[in-house]
């Protein structure tokens, strides 16, 4: 058995006025609880340090940049890194990254148990739009504030296993998991901020949106025989509800733990990486069964092109 005791640390809402220092305090409280429960790794959501700011339309770049981190760790997050090193607990969290040469990414990092950053991922599948959209119930301006990630879907050998990362909307795309699956991934860490309502389809029920969340994470896990850890930022942020439903999915695609609130909430589960072996060696033995001669369109065509009508 190769067990990583994973803590999925769901965060409740973060209001616009909340400081990073206040959020880090909440993250440390969850980390203390995770450590007391024997966790090796704690996983926090996408954009964990701030409110989900892409719902707000901004034209002033200085105002936008105030939501971004110029270095990691920085003054606000140093106490989190120090506590992680003290507890000897690895961590993963998301934040808005502003690089020294002026690029903006929706980023996620993975540390080892000493608090050293061992992996970085930048969100590839940015949802939403880039200009103010009067048709929407509310805005989702990720395409305005972020560039598509430039690092691809990597995996890292750490904590005795092979671990990858993705962010929120990435979880809905099978390519996300498969590219990591082809590198032998054993655990995928995915933070999210998902509105409880569909801004383009007001009648869509919350239950259906949560079904799509589970469906995506469970399919990704099963079809690549990997653990998947999905962690929400949940609750009502300045009048805008985000759903919870943080969960850990085993390599058979089954949910082993799931959050029940929309507040700060910790789920801890022992994830045996050797449980990924059976699926990887049988039905999803890629080397044995994949037929890449038929998959060319996946990497050569972006949008669907139906055949001409006859
Ligand atoms: N943060 C994020 O990627 N949210 C998207 C919502 C898209 S609705 C415009 C998601 O896929 O959950």
Boltz pocket constraint, residues with backbone or C-beta under 6 A from the ligand:
constraints:
  - pocket:
      binder: B
      contacts: [[A, 46], [A, 125], [A, 127], [A, 128], [A, 140], [A, 167], [A, 168], [A, 169], [A, 170], [A, 172], [A, 192], [A, 193], [A, 194], [A, 195], [A, 199]]
      max_distance: 6.0
